[in-house]
Every structure is written in C-alpha cells, then in structure tokens.
Amino acid sequence: MPKLPVVSSDEVIKALSKIGFTVSSQRGSHVKLRKGSLSLIVPMHSELGKGILGKIIKQSGLTVEEFIELL
C-alpha cells in the first residue's frame, strides 16, 4: 500500500468532485460533500493530517491508490 500523500483540503475536494461528490454546505472551517446518500466532512486546512485523510478516503469508498490517481 502506498503512503498517503500530503494534500490540502482544496486538493481533496477537487479529487472527490471528479467521482461525483459535490459541495453541499460549509459551516465554519468544515465543508460537507455529498454523493447520493453518502456524505463526507472535509476540514479546510492547508495540510490534512494522515489520520483525517485516511478516514476521508475510507468513507468515500476509494483505495489509497485510486485516490492518488484522482489527484
């Protein structure tokens, strides 16, 4: 399994939008993305921590390899 890349929240949102996620709302520094009944929360940071990024990838149903290809 490849290492998780160091990415910003903007890069994550851009990558997830390529597979159908759309921004549904923002509250403070957190953006909610939706795709059907699935929703994800992405904190707006210049660099996302590895734990947060790993959870976002897992909740989106992607593998790390698939996510890296979207970047």
Summary of the structure (lengths in Angstrom):
residues: 71
radius of gyration: 11.1
end to end distance: 16.7
largest distance: 33.7
contacts: 180
relative contact order: 0.24
helix: 38%
strand: 25%
